[in-house]
């Protein structure tokens, strides 16, 4: 792996800011304001899940071609373009389009946020981390992204609280649309501004930038990546961890339907999750670099499994708010820690830096398939058995995927853990 190039101090902050801003419109708003989104757009949980599925299908194709693209062009230009195009979609989102148009919009966002953005972001983060700070780099990235998402969510909650009637009243569709339109338009404007900042300031030395770009991507290089066992294990671990991350979408709905919170209260629960994420991301990143990143990834899946069992048990009721928040903290710690670390173990898995974009594209092709199936799956569970029982079924789903992810993380730890790297017995 090449040494760490000389980068400006604002390189990583801009990468963090861009890394979450691009997902605010398609994902963060629906996560924080899920009950409001369902009402304002006239959707049920299955229909919203199908919108996410369209996103996932387009993203699936985008991973294949967007990965090699990241090895051919500088990250700054791809990231800025992705932000501007994503913000344009917000103008359509603010019109409260029909279900069919909403699906097309989510497909469009699948292109702008993945084909142009995802692999360049991961490659730029590996570059910043250099040979010895991969855990810190990806921990700061995901933790910082969580903070950006939390600030966007808090801003949205503030706008929503200003524009809706008293929280104890049932909102009309018109009330929800009027308030949420302002949230969407403010978010889209900020995303576009971040794109301008990235284009203008997220630069690196031209010589160092040229060293990260391949003239062409050959099938031999693709085969080289696919021969790595670490790539296949990462595919499965990211798939399982990403199911857990997708299920964080339902916590605001859980607060509303099970705990009895109102529109603002449930949105505050969603925003609380976003504020937990930066603490976990930064903390786990520094811990991982001081010990063994692969071990911490394994422990992360264990925490997610334990927290999922608490929710699935049925012990959490409106009268046990303390248990709700404790279980929320356990699941969030596990899910966000795994999310912070799964790309940080690429160096341990002996994946070449120059082929990062191609590797990320191939890994993501499998790892992010939950964009297709997770939304409809938990949407079906919630609609088939409404209320607390449906939510318990969702958390049994989380427990199953966390268990499988933990087994894969154990295999990765055994193969690529620090002791194995210090005394390698065989190749990747």
C-alpha positions as CSV (number, residue, x, y, z in Angstrom):
1,X,0.0,0.0,0.0
2,X,1.4,3.4,-0.9
3,X,2.2,5.9,1.8
4,X,-0.3,8.6,2.9
5,X,-0.1,11.6,0.5
6,X,0.1,15.1,1.8
7,X,-3.5,16.2,2.1
8,X,-5.1,19.5,3.3
9,X,-6.6,19.5,6.7
10,X,-10.1,20.0,5.4
11,X,-9.9,16.9,3.1
12,X,-11.4,14.5,5.6
13,X,-14.0,16.9,7.0
14,X,-15.3,17.6,3.5
15,X,-15.3,13.8,2.7
16,X,-17.4,13.2,5.9
17,X,-19.8,16.1,5.1
18,X,-20.3,14.8,1.5
19,X,-20.5,11.1,2.7
20,X,-23.7,11.7,4.6
21,X,-25.2,14.6,2.7
22,X,-25.6,12.6,-0.4
23,X,-27.9,10.1,1.5
24,X,-30.0,12.7,3.4
25,X,-32.8,12.9,0.8
26,X,-33.2,9.2,-0.1
27,X,-32.6,7.7,3.4
28,X,-32.1,9.9,6.4
29,X,-35.3,11.9,6.1
30,X,-37.3,8.7,5.8
31,X,-35.5,7.2,8.8
32,X,-36.0,10.2,11.1
33,X,-39.5,11.1,9.9
34,X,-40.9,7.8,8.9
35,X,-44.5,8.3,10.3
36,X,-44.6,11.7,8.6
37,X,-43.3,10.4,5.3
38,X,-45.9,7.6,5.2
39,X,-48.7,10.1,5.8
40,X,-47.5,12.9,3.6
41,X,-46.9,10.6,0.6
42,X,-49.9,8.3,1.2
43,X,-47.7,5.2,1.5
44,X,-47.7,2.1,3.7
45,X,-44.6,0.3,4.9
46,X,-44.6,-2.1,2.0
47,X,-44.8,0.7,-0.6
48,X,-42.0,2.7,1.0
49,X,-40.0,-0.5,1.1
50,X,-40.6,-1.0,-2.7
51,X,-39.2,2.5,-3.3
52,X,-36.1,1.4,-1.5
53,X,-36.0,-1.8,-3.6
54,X,-36.0,0.2,-6.9
55,X,-33.1,2.2,-5.4
56,X,-31.4,-1.1,-4.6
57,X,-31.9,-2.5,-8.1
58,X,-30.4,0.5,-9.8
59,X,-27.6,0.6,-7.1
60,X,-26.8,-3.0,-7.9
61,X,-25.9,-2.2,-11.5
62,X,-24.2,1.0,-10.4
63,X,-21.9,-0.9,-8.1
64,X,-20.6,-3.0,-11.0
65,X,-19.7,-0.1,-13.2
66,X,-19.2,2.6,-10.6
67,X,-16.4,0.7,-8.9
68,X,-14.0,0.7,-11.9
69,X,-15.0,4.3,-12.6
70,X,-13.5,5.3,-9.2
71,X,-10.2,3.8,-10.3
72,X,-10.2,6.0,-13.5
73,X,-11.2,9.4,-12.2
74,X,-10.3,11.7,-9.2
75,X,-12.7,11.2,-6.3
76,X,-13.3,15.0,-5.9
77,X,-15.0,15.4,-9.3
78,X,-17.2,12.3,-9.0
79,X,-18.3,13.2,-5.5
80,X,-19.3,16.8,-6.3
81,X,-21.2,15.8,-9.4
82,X,-23.1,13.2,-7.4
83,X,-24.1,15.7,-4.7
84,X,-25.5,18.2,-7.3
85,X,-27.5,15.6,-9.1
86,X,-28.9,14.1,-5.9
87,X,-30.0,17.6,-4.7
88,X,-31.9,18.1,-8.0
89,X,-34.0,15.0,-7.1
90,X,-35.1,16.8,-3.9
91,X,-37.0,19.3,-6.1
92,X,-39.2,16.4,-7.3
93,X,-39.4,14.9,-3.8
94,X,-40.8,18.2,-2.5
95,X,-43.8,18.0,-4.9
96,X,-45.2,14.8,-3.1
97,X,-45.3,12.8,-6.4
98,X,-47.4,9.7,-7.0
99,X,-46.1,6.3,-5.9
100,X,-44.9,5.5,-9.5
101,X,-43.0,8.7,-9.8
102,X,-41.5,8.2,-6.3
103,X,-40.2,4.8,-7.5
104,X,-38.6,6.5,-10.5
105,X,-37.0,9.1,-8.2
106,X,-35.5,6.5,-6.0
107,X,-34.1,4.7,-9.0
108,X,-32.5,8.0,-10.1
109,X,-31.0,8.4,-6.6
110,X,-29.7,4.9,-6.8
111,X,-27.6,6.1,-9.8
112,X,-26.5,9.4,-8.4
113,X,-25.5,8.1,-5.0
114,X,-23.8,4.9,-6.0
115,X,-22.5,5.0,-9.6
116,X,-20.9,8.4,-9.1
117,X,-20.3,8.4,-5.3
118,X,-19.9,5.3,-3.3
119,X,-16.6,3.8,-4.5
120,X,-14.8,7.2,-4.8
121,X,-15.7,7.9,-1.1
122,X,-14.3,4.5,0.1
123,X,-11.1,4.9,-2.0
124,X,-10.6,8.5,-0.8
125,X,-10.9,7.3,2.8
126,X,-8.4,4.5,2.3
127,X,-6.0,7.1,0.9
128,X,-6.5,9.4,4.0
129,X,-5.9,6.5,6.4
130,X,-2.6,5.5,4.9
131,X,-0.8,2.3,5.9
132,X,-1.5,2.5,9.7
133,X,-4.7,4.4,10.4
134,X,-7.5,2.5,8.5
135,X,-9.6,2.0,11.6
136,X,-9.4,5.7,12.5
137,X,-10.1,6.7,8.9
138,X,-13.2,4.7,8.5
139,X,-14.3,5.3,12.1
140,X,-14.0,9.0,11.6
141,X,-15.8,8.7,8.3
142,X,-18.8,6.8,9.6
143,X,-18.9,8.6,12.9
144,X,-18.6,12.0,11.2
145,X,-21.3,11.0,8.7
146,X,-23.5,10.1,11.7
147,X,-22.9,13.5,13.2
148,X,-23.8,15.2,9.9
149,X,-27.0,13.0,9.6
150,X,-27.9,13.9,13.2
151,X,-27.5,17.6,12.5
152,X,-29.6,17.3,9.4
153,X,-32.2,15.4,11.4
154,X,-32.2,17.9,14.3
155,X,-32.6,20.7,11.8
156,X,-35.5,18.9,10.2
157,X,-37.2,18.2,13.6
158,X,-36.8,21.9,14.5
159,X,-38.4,22.9,11.2
160,X,-41.2,20.3,11.6
161,X,-41.9,21.4,15.2
162,X,-42.2,25.1,14.0
163,X,-44.6,24.3,11.2
164,X,-47.0,21.7,12.6
165,X,-49.8,22.2,15.2
166,X,-49.3,21.1,18.8
167,X,-47.7,17.6,19.0
168,X,-50.7,16.2,20.8
169,X,-53.0,16.8,17.8
170,X,-53.5,14.4,15.0
171,X,-52.0,15.9,11.8
172,X,-53.8,16.2,8.6
173,X,-52.1,15.2,5.3
174,X,-51.9,18.8,4.3
175,X,-50.2,19.8,7.6
176,X,-47.7,17.0,7.1
177,X,-47.0,18.0,3.5
178,X,-46.6,21.7,4.3
179,X,-44.1,21.0,7.1
180,X,-42.2,18.3,5.4
181,X,-41.8,20.2,2.1
182,X,-39.7,22.8,4.0
183,X,-37.6,20.0,5.4
184,X,-36.9,18.6,2.0
185,X,-36.1,21.9,0.3
186,X,-33.7,23.0,3.0
187,X,-32.0,19.7,2.8
188,X,-31.7,19.8,-1.0
189,X,-30.2,23.3,-0.8
190,X,-27.6,22.2,1.7
191,X,-26.6,19.1,-0.3
192,X,-26.0,21.3,-3.3
193,X,-23.8,23.7,-1.3
194,X,-21.7,20.7,0.0
195,X,-21.1,19.8,-3.6
196,X,-19.7,23.3,-4.3
197,X,-17.3,23.0,-1.3
198,X,-16.1,19.6,-2.4
199,X,-15.4,20.7,-5.9
200,X,-13.5,23.8,-4.7
201,X,-11.5,22.5,-1.7
202,X,-11.3,18.7,-1.5
203,X,-8.0,18.6,-3.5
204,X,-4.8,16.6,-3.3
205,X,-1.4,17.0,-5.0
206,X,-1.8,16.3,-8.7
207,X,1.1,13.8,-8.7
208,X,-0.4,11.8,-5.8
209,X,-3.8,12.0,-7.5
210,X,-2.3,10.6,-10.7
211,X,-0.9,7.6,-8.8
212,X,-4.4,6.6,-7.7
213,X,-5.8,6.5,-11.3
214,X,-5.6,3.6,-13.7
215,X,-5.5,4.1,-17.4
216,X,-7.8,1.2,-18.0
217,X,-9.4,-1.6,-16.0
218,X,-8.8,-5.2,-17.3
219,X,-10.6,-8.4,-16.7
220,X,-7.4,-9.7,-15.2
221,X,-7.6,-7.1,-12.5
222,X,-11.2,-8.1,-11.8
223,X,-10.2,-11.7,-11.6
224,X,-7.3,-10.7,-9.2
225,X,-9.8,-9.1,-6.9
226,X,-12.3,-12.1,-7.0
227,X,-9.5,-14.5,-6.1
228,X,-9.2,-12.9,-2.6
229,X,-11.0,-14.8,0.1
230,X,-11.3,-11.6,2.0
231,X,-13.5,-10.1,-0.7
232,X,-16.0,-13.0,-0.5
233,X,-16.2,-12.8,3.3
234,X,-16.6,-9.0,3.2
235,X,-19.5,-9.5,0.8
236,X,-21.4,-11.6,3.4
237,X,-20.4,-9.5,6.4
238,X,-21.5,-6.2,4.8
239,X,-24.8,-7.8,3.7
240,X,-25.6,-8.9,7.3
241,X,-24.4,-5.6,8.8
242,X,-26.4,-3.6,6.3
243,X,-29.6,-5.4,7.1
244,X,-29.0,-4.2,10.7
245,X,-28.5,-0.7,9.4
246,X,-31.6,-0.8,7.3
247,X,-33.6,-1.9,10.3
248,X,-32.7,1.3,12.1
249,X,-35.2,2.9,9.8
250,X,-38.0,1.4,11.9
251,X,-37.0,2.8,15.3
252,X,-39.0,6.0,15.0
253,X,-42.0,3.9,13.9
254,X,-41.4,1.6,16.9
255,X,-41.4,4.7,19.1
256,X,-44.7,5.7,17.6
257,X,-46.6,2.4,17.3
258,X,-45.2,0.5,20.4
259,X,-44.1,3.2,22.8
260,X,-46.9,5.6,22.0
261,X,-44.8,8.7,21.0
262,X,-46.2,11.5,18.8
263,X,-44.8,12.8,15.5
264,X,-42.2,15.0,17.0
265,X,-41.3,12.5,19.8
266,X,-40.8,9.6,17.4
267,X,-38.7,11.9,15.1
268,X,-36.6,12.8,18.2
269,X,-35.9,9.0,18.8
270,X,-34.7,8.7,15.2
271,X,-32.5,11.8,15.6
272,X,-31.1,10.3,18.9
273,X,-29.9,7.3,16.9
274,X,-28.1,9.6,14.6
275,X,-26.3,11.3,17.5
276,X,-25.2,7.9,18.9
277,X,-23.6,7.0,15.5
278,X,-20.7,9.5,15.6
279,X,-19.8,8.6,19.2
280,X,-19.6,4.9,18.3
281,X,-17.9,5.4,15.0
282,X,-15.1,7.6,16.3
283,X,-14.6,5.6,19.5
284,X,-14.5,2.2,17.7
285,X,-12.1,3.5,15.0
286,X,-9.5,4.6,17.5
287,X,-9.8,1.4,19.6
288,X,-9.5,-0.8,16.4
289,X,-6.2,0.8,15.4
290,X,-4.8,0.3,18.8
291,X,-5.6,-3.4,18.9
292,X,-7.2,-5.6,16.1
293,X,-9.8,-4.2,13.7
294,X,-11.0,-7.7,12.8
295,X,-11.6,-8.6,16.4
296,X,-13.7,-5.4,17.0
297,X,-15.7,-6.2,13.9
298,X,-16.5,-9.7,15.4
299,X,-17.6,-8.1,18.7
300,X,-19.8,-5.6,16.9
301,X,-21.9,-8.4,15.4
302,X,-22.2,-10.0,18.9
303,X,-23.7,-6.8,20.3
304,X,-26.1,-6.4,17.5
305,X,-27.3,-10.0,18.1
306,X,-27.8,-9.4,21.8
307,X,-29.7,-6.2,21.3
308,X,-31.9,-7.8,18.6
309,X,-32.9,-10.6,21.1
310,X,-33.9,-8.0,23.7
311,X,-36.3,-6.3,21.2
312,X,-37.6,-9.7,19.9
313,X,-38.3,-10.9,23.4
314,X,-41.4,-8.7,23.8
315,X,-40.2,-7.4,27.2
316,X,-40.1,-3.8,25.9
317,X,-43.4,-2.0,26.5
318,X,-44.6,1.6,27.0
319,X,-44.0,1.2,30.8
320,X,-40.4,0.1,30.3
321,X,-39.0,3.1,28.6
322,X,-35.6,2.5,30.2
323,X,-35.4,-0.9,28.6
324,X,-36.3,0.5,25.3
325,X,-33.5,3.0,25.4
326,X,-31.0,0.5,26.8
327,X,-31.8,-2.0,24.0
328,X,-31.7,0.8,21.5
329,X,-28.2,1.7,22.7
330,X,-27.0,-1.9,22.5
331,X,-28.3,-2.5,19.0
332,X,-27.1,0.9,17.8
333,X,-23.6,0.2,19.2
334,X,-23.3,-3.1,17.4
335,X,-24.8,-2.0,14.1
336,X,-22.8,1.3,13.9
337,X,-19.6,-0.3,15.0
338,X,-19.8,-2.9,12.3
339,X,-20.7,-0.3,9.7
340,X,-17.6,1.7,10.7
341,X,-15.2,-1.2,10.5
342,X,-16.2,-3.4,7.6
343,X,-14.3,-1.4,5.0
344,X,-11.5,-0.7,7.5
345,X,-10.5,-4.4,7.3
346,X,-9.7,-4.2,3.6
347,X,-6.0,-3.6,4.2
348,X,-5.9,-6.5,6.7
349,X,-7.5,-8.7,4.0
350,X,-4.7,-7.8,1.6
351,X,-6.8,-5.9,-1.0
352,X,-4.6,-3.6,-3.1
353,X,-5.2,0.1,-2.7
354,X,-5.0,0.8,-6.5
355,X,-7.9,-1.7,-7.0
356,X,-10.0,-0.3,-4.2
357,X,-12.7,1.0,-6.5
358,X,-13.0,-2.3,-8.3
359,X,-13.0,-4.3,-5.1
360,X,-15.6,-2.0,-3.5
361,X,-17.8,-2.4,-6.5
362,X,-17.7,-6.2,-6.5
363,X,-18.1,-6.4,-2.7
364,X,-21.0,-4.0,-2.7
365,X,-22.7,-5.9,-5.5
366,X,-23.6,-8.5,-2.9
367,X,-23.1,-6.6,0.4
368,X,-25.7,-3.9,-0.4
369,X,-28.5,-6.2,-1.8
370,X,-30.5,-5.4,1.4
371,X,-31.3,-2.1,-0.5
372,X,-33.5,-4.4,-2.6
373,X,-35.0,-6.9,-0.1
374,X,-34.7,-5.5,3.4
375,X,-37.3,-2.7,3.0
376,X,-40.1,-4.9,1.6
377,X,-39.1,-7.7,4.0
378,X,-39.6,-5.7,7.2
379,X,-42.4,-3.8,5.6
380,X,-44.3,-7.0,5.0
381,X,-43.6,-8.2,8.6
382,X,-44.9,-4.9,10.0
383,X,-48.0,-4.9,7.8
384,X,-48.8,-8.6,8.1
385,X,-48.9,-8.5,11.9
386,X,-49.5,-4.8,12.9
387,X,-48.3,-3.5,16.2
388,X,-45.8,-4.9,18.7
389,X,-45.9,-8.4,17.2
390,X,-44.8,-7.2,13.8
391,X,-41.9,-5.3,15.3
392,X,-40.8,-8.4,17.2
393,X,-40.7,-10.3,13.9
394,X,-38.4,-7.6,12.4
395,X,-36.0,-8.0,15.3
396,X,-35.9,-11.8,14.9
397,X,-34.9,-11.0,11.4
398,X,-32.1,-8.8,12.7
399,X,-30.9,-11.5,15.1
400,X,-30.6,-14.0,12.3
401,X,-28.6,-11.8,10.1
402,X,-26.4,-10.7,13.0
403,X,-25.6,-14.3,13.8
404,X,-24.6,-15.1,10.2
405,X,-22.5,-11.9,10.1
406,X,-20.8,-12.9,13.3
407,X,-19.8,-16.3,12.0
408,X,-18.3,-14.7,8.9
409,X,-16.5,-12.1,11.1
410,X,-15.1,-15.0,13.1
411,X,-13.7,-16.6,9.9
412,X,-12.2,-13.3,8.9
413,X,-10.6,-12.8,12.3
414,X,-9.1,-16.3,12.2
415,X,-7.7,-15.7,8.7
416,X,-6.7,-12.1,8.8
417,X,-6.4,-11.1,12.5
418,X,-3.3,-9.4,13.8
419,X,-1.6,-12.5,15.0
420,X,-2.2,-14.2,11.6
421,X,-0.9,-11.1,9.7
422,X,2.2,-11.0,11.9
423,X,2.9,-14.7,11.1
424,X,1.2,-15.4,7.8
425,X,1.0,-19.1,6.9
426,X,-0.5,-18.6,3.5
427,X,-1.8,-16.1,1.0
428,X,-5.1,-14.2,0.9
